[in-house]
């Protein structure tokens, strides 16, 4: 019998593949907000250039102030928000929280690790 605490999340309809995001970032066709949801200490060590940091723990705590924070980050009704983390787990949770707030957000499948794997020439904005 499966454990009762297991939750199955619909990842496919909430996620963007590393290949799709890579193509968007390289093409510079459309403004894409990269929302890095890792802890501030991790973000300080390495991050994508132009990514903004809003740690998942802060996002959860500030549920009533989400609209204000999103405005501060420049998120509008036509913004494409892609949540990123190391492996894609915390960013999925952030994507769900943002979608509950009415923001069209996407989770980067496999996180930063997979994004870097599809960009061997490092033509993406560098991890700094």
Residue pairs with C-beta under 8 A, 6 or more apart in sequence:
9 92
9 96
11 92
11 107
11 109
14 92
14 95
14 96
14 99
14 106
14 107
15 88
15 92
15 95
15 106
15 107
15 108
15 109
16 82
16 106
16 107
16 108
16 109
17 109
18 108
18 109
18 110
18 114
18 115
18 117
18 118
19 118
21 32
21 82
21 108
21 115
22 115
22 118
22 119
22 124
24 30
24 32
24 80
25 32
25 124
25 125
26 123
26 124
30 80
31 79
31 80
32 80
32 81
32 82
33 52
33 73
33 74
33 75
33 79
33 80
33 81
33 82
34 48
34 50
34 51
34 52
34 82
34 84
35 51
35 52
35 54
35 73
35 81
35 82
35 83
35 84
35 94
35 105
36 43
36 47
36 48
36 51
36 52
36 53
36 54
36 84
36 85
37 53
37 54
37 55
37 56
37 59
37 83
37 84
37 85
37 90
37 91
37 93
37 94
38 53
38 55
38 56
38 85
38 86
38 90
39 55
39 57
40 53
40 55
42 86
43 51
43 53
43 55
46 127
46 128
47 53
47 127
47 128
48 84
48 112
48 115
48 124
48 125
48 126
48 127
48 128
49 125
49 126
49 127
49 128
50 125
51 84
51 125
52 73
54 69
54 73
54 94
56 85
56 90
56 91
56 93
56 94
59 66
59 69
59 94
59 97
60 97
62 69
63 97
66 97
66 98
66 101
67 101
70 98
70 101
70 103
75 81
75 103
79 103
79 104
80 104
80 106
81 98
81 103
81 104
81 105
81 106
82 105
82 106
82 107
82 108
83 91
83 92
83 94
83 95
83 98
83 105
83 106
83 107
83 108
84 91
84 108
84 111
84 112
84 115
85 91
85 94
85 108
85 111
85 112
86 111
86 112
86 113
87 110
87 111
87 113
88 107
88 108
88 109
88 110
88 111
88 114
89 111
91 107
91 108
91 111
92 107
94 105
94 107
95 105
95 106
95 107
98 105
99 105
108 114
108 115
110 117
112 127
115 124
116 124
116 127
